[in-house]
Amino acid sequence: MKMPRTLPSKFAVMALASCFALPLVNAQNAPDNTRQNKKESLDADQQSNAKSDVQITASVRKAIMADKDLSTYAHNVKVITSNGRVTLKGPVESEEEKNKVFADATSATSGKVINQLTVKQ
């Protein structure tokens, strides 16, 4: 059985095209924001296990949860304490609620409170 001449030439063109396409595929990198995100921002896994920091976190969380005027978003913000400094992170419903959560946290601790809360879009 004879193979038509166009079939091998089509395979040759495909093989040649894939040789040029492979380096382009490998050159595509996912965006890396590591350097941008590395600034002074804490994550929940950086919560200190020092007894005083755990107590501060618990008192701030208790103050936020006691405020029944806050939304579920506000009740679920991250409270991260390290060396007596409290960081608040996460979305809230409004600017007013952002200020209220900050006020609740400030009233629950004598240390510094860093407000990194964002208003939900």
Beta strands, then each sheet from edge to edge (+ up, - down):
strand 1: 78-82
strand 2: 85-92
strand 3: 113-119
sheet 1: 1+ 2- 3-
end
